[in-house]
Amino acid sequence: GKKLRRRTRMERELQRQEMVARGFLAAPEPKVKISNMMRVLAADATADPTKIEAEVKKQMALRLKNHNDRNQARKKTAEEKREKKLDKLSKETEVETTVHLYKVKDLTNKQNRYKVDVNAQYYKLHGIGVVSDDCNIICVEGGSKSLGKFQKLLLRRIKWNATAEDEAAHEDDEADDDDDRDSGANSCKLVWEGKLIKPNFPEFKFEVARSEGN
């Protein structure tokens, strides 16, 4: 965190000062700024104010460029940021695994199943979705943060009663309304959650279970 970075900077600066004191490193040039330029002029009566101001501005521009270059070098690409985020999510289960069990009245909509599957893979969740005529369940296990995001998907973002035509008409509409979600016959509910020492499933996938008569 910030405290660790601050301590690291202080230790690095102390090491640099010690190297300068022992003569292994050259002492850095004094940091001249517009605010302390008058002290330079007062100390040297022969100093040319115009030249000193130009030199000060040159040094300030160089310091700013070096600062921006260092920041740019430290910046991560979008893909690197994504990988770092997913790596943190996957490491959540090293300590403890959280389990969520959802019950869905109807899972025949392939678009809804696709959304569940893709997001489970994205958030590094393990588990199973069972599709049957009598009862549909989604059991997922993973880190608490990942499951929190997955829970929002199932309980808030997916419109379980939307038809294929509705999906096409509103695929860019992110503002889901509670009345829209509950106005139809289909629904999704979180029926149980708990903790495990480690995951039981190697990955997430859907299984279709049919009764003997079908």
C-alpha positions as CSV (number, residue, x, y, z in Angstrom):
1,G,0.0,0.0,0.0
2,K,0.9,3.7,0.3
3,K,2.8,3.2,3.6
4,L,5.0,0.5,2.0
5,R,5.8,2.6,-1.1
6,R,6.6,5.6,1.1
7,R,9.0,3.5,3.3
8,T,10.6,2.1,0.1
9,R,11.2,5.6,-1.3
10,M,12.7,6.8,2.0
11,E,15.0,3.8,2.2
12,R,16.1,4.4,-1.4
13,E,16.7,8.1,-0.7
14,L,18.8,7.3,2.4
15,Q,20.9,4.9,0.4
16,R,21.4,7.6,-2.3
17,Q,22.5,10.2,0.3
18,E,25.0,7.7,1.8
19,M,26.5,7.0,-1.6
20,V,26.8,10.8,-2.3
21,A,28.4,11.3,1.2
22,R,31.0,8.5,0.5
23,G,31.8,10.0,-2.9
24,F,30.5,7.1,-5.0
25,L,27.8,9.3,-6.6
26,A,28.0,12.9,-7.7
27,A,25.8,15.3,-5.7
28,P,22.7,16.2,-7.7
29,E,22.4,19.7,-9.1
30,P,20.4,22.1,-6.8
31,K,16.7,22.1,-7.7
32,V,16.2,25.7,-8.9
33,K,12.6,26.9,-9.2
34,I,11.0,30.2,-10.0
35,S,10.2,30.6,-6.3
36,N,13.9,30.5,-5.2
37,M,15.3,32.3,-8.3
38,M,15.5,35.5,-6.3
39,R,17.9,33.9,-3.8
40,V,20.2,33.1,-6.7
41,L,20.1,36.6,-8.0
42,A,20.7,38.1,-4.5
43,A,23.7,35.8,-4.0
44,D,25.3,36.7,-7.3
45,A,25.2,40.4,-8.2
46,T,26.6,39.6,-11.7
47,A,23.9,37.1,-12.5
48,D,21.8,37.8,-15.6
49,P,18.1,37.5,-14.6
50,T,17.0,36.6,-18.1
51,K,19.5,33.8,-18.4
52,I,18.7,32.4,-14.9
53,E,15.0,32.4,-15.6
54,A,15.6,30.6,-18.9
55,E,17.7,28.0,-17.2
56,V,15.2,27.6,-14.4
57,K,12.4,27.0,-16.9
58,K,14.6,24.5,-18.8
59,Q,15.3,22.5,-15.6
60,M,11.6,22.6,-14.7
61,A,10.6,21.3,-18.1
62,L,13.2,18.6,-17.9
63,R,12.0,17.5,-14.5
64,L,8.4,17.4,-15.7
65,K,9.4,15.4,-18.8
66,N,11.3,12.8,-16.7
67,H,8.4,12.6,-14.3
68,N,5.9,11.9,-17.1
69,D,8.3,9.4,-18.7
70,R,8.6,7.5,-15.5
71,N,4.8,7.4,-15.1
72,Q,4.3,6.3,-18.7
73,A,6.8,3.5,-18.2
74,R,4.9,2.3,-15.1
75,K,1.5,2.4,-16.8
76,K,0.0,-1.0,-17.5
77,T,-1.8,-1.7,-20.8
78,A,-5.5,-2.6,-20.7
79,E,-4.7,-6.3,-21.1
80,E,-2.1,-6.1,-18.2
81,K,-4.7,-4.4,-16.0
82,R,-7.3,-7.1,-16.8
83,E,-4.8,-9.9,-16.2
84,K,-3.8,-8.4,-12.8
85,K,-7.5,-8.0,-11.8
86,L,-8.3,-11.6,-12.8
87,D,-5.2,-12.9,-11.0
88,K,-6.3,-11.2,-7.8
89,L,-9.7,-12.7,-8.2
90,S,-8.3,-16.2,-8.7
91,K,-6.1,-15.9,-5.6
92,E,-9.1,-15.3,-3.4
93,T,-9.8,-19.0,-3.2
94,E,-6.3,-19.8,-1.8
95,V,-7.5,-19.0,1.7
96,E,-11.2,-19.8,1.5
97,T,-13.9,-20.7,-1.1
98,T,-17.4,-19.2,-1.0
99,V,-20.3,-21.2,-2.4
100,H,-23.6,-19.8,-3.8
101,L,-26.6,-21.9,-4.8
102,Y,-29.2,-20.3,-7.0
103,K,-32.6,-21.6,-8.1
104,V,-34.0,-20.5,-11.5
105,K,-37.5,-21.4,-12.6
106,D,-36.6,-21.6,-16.3
107,L,-33.2,-21.9,-17.8
108,T,-34.2,-22.8,-21.4
109,N,-33.3,-19.4,-22.7
110,K,-29.9,-20.0,-24.4
111,Q,-28.9,-16.3,-24.2
112,N,-29.3,-16.3,-20.4
113,R,-27.3,-19.6,-20.1
114,Y,-24.6,-18.0,-22.3
115,K,-24.4,-14.9,-20.0
116,V,-24.1,-17.1,-16.9
117,D,-21.5,-19.4,-18.5
118,V,-19.3,-16.5,-19.9
119,N,-19.3,-14.6,-16.6
120,A,-18.6,-17.6,-14.5
121,Q,-15.5,-18.3,-16.7
122,Y,-14.5,-14.6,-16.6
123,Y,-14.6,-14.4,-12.8
124,K,-12.7,-17.7,-12.5
125,L,-15.7,-19.4,-10.8
126,H,-16.1,-23.2,-10.6
127,G,-19.4,-25.1,-10.3
128,I,-22.3,-26.4,-12.3
129,G,-25.6,-25.3,-13.8
130,V,-28.2,-28.1,-13.9
131,V,-31.0,-27.6,-16.5
132,S,-34.1,-29.9,-16.0
133,D,-37.8,-29.9,-16.5
134,D,-38.6,-29.8,-12.8
135,C,-35.8,-27.7,-11.2
136,N,-32.9,-25.6,-12.4
137,I,-30.0,-24.8,-10.2
138,I,-26.8,-22.9,-10.5
139,C,-24.1,-23.8,-8.0
140,V,-20.9,-21.6,-8.1
141,E,-17.9,-21.5,-5.9
142,G,-15.0,-19.0,-5.8
143,G,-13.8,-15.8,-4.1
144,S,-16.2,-13.6,-2.3
145,K,-15.5,-10.6,-4.6
146,S,-16.0,-12.7,-7.7
147,L,-19.3,-14.1,-6.4
148,G,-20.5,-10.6,-5.4
149,K,-20.2,-9.5,-9.0
150,F,-21.7,-12.8,-10.2
151,Q,-24.6,-12.3,-7.8
152,K,-25.4,-8.9,-9.3
153,L,-25.5,-10.4,-12.7
154,L,-28.0,-13.1,-11.7
155,L,-30.2,-11.1,-9.4
156,R,-30.1,-7.6,-11.1
157,R,-28.7,-7.5,-14.6
158,I,-30.2,-10.6,-16.3
159,K,-33.8,-10.1,-17.4
160,W,-35.1,-13.6,-16.8
161,N,-38.5,-12.9,-18.3
162,A,-37.2,-11.2,-21.5
163,T,-37.9,-12.9,-24.8
164,A,-35.5,-13.0,-27.7
165,E,-37.3,-10.0,-29.3
166,D,-36.9,-8.1,-26.0
167,E,-33.2,-8.9,-25.9
168,A,-32.7,-7.6,-29.4
169,A,-34.7,-4.4,-28.6
170,H,-32.9,-3.6,-25.4
171,E,-29.4,-5.2,-25.7
172,D,-27.9,-1.7,-25.0
173,D,-30.2,-1.0,-22.1
174,E,-28.2,-1.4,-18.8
175,A,-30.8,0.1,-16.5
176,D,-32.7,-2.9,-15.2
177,D,-35.9,-2.3,-13.1
178,D,-37.1,-4.5,-10.3
179,D,-40.6,-4.5,-11.6
180,D,-39.4,-5.7,-15.0
181,R,-37.5,-8.6,-13.4
182,D,-40.4,-9.9,-11.2
183,S,-43.4,-9.2,-13.5
184,G,-43.1,-12.5,-15.3
185,A,-43.2,-16.2,-14.3
186,N,-39.5,-16.7,-14.4
187,S,-37.1,-15.7,-11.5
188,C,-33.7,-16.4,-10.0
189,K,-33.2,-16.6,-6.2
190,L,-30.1,-17.1,-4.0
191,V,-31.2,-20.0,-1.8
192,W,-28.0,-20.9,0.0
193,E,-24.5,-19.7,0.6
194,G,-21.6,-21.1,2.6
195,K,-17.8,-21.6,2.9
196,L,-15.5,-24.4,1.9
197,I,-11.8,-25.0,2.4
198,K,-11.2,-25.6,-1.3
199,P,-13.3,-25.8,-4.6
200,N,-15.0,-29.1,-5.4
201,F,-15.5,-28.4,-9.2
202,P,-12.6,-28.1,-11.6
203,E,-14.5,-25.6,-13.8
204,F,-18.0,-24.2,-14.5
205,K,-20.3,-25.9,-17.0
206,F,-23.9,-26.6,-17.7
207,E,-25.5,-30.1,-17.6
208,V,-28.9,-30.9,-19.1
209,A,-30.8,-33.5,-17.1
210,R,-34.0,-35.0,-18.6
211,S,-36.6,-37.2,-17.0
212,E,-36.9,-40.8,-18.3
213,G,-40.1,-39.9,-20.1
214,N,-38.4,-37.3,-22.3
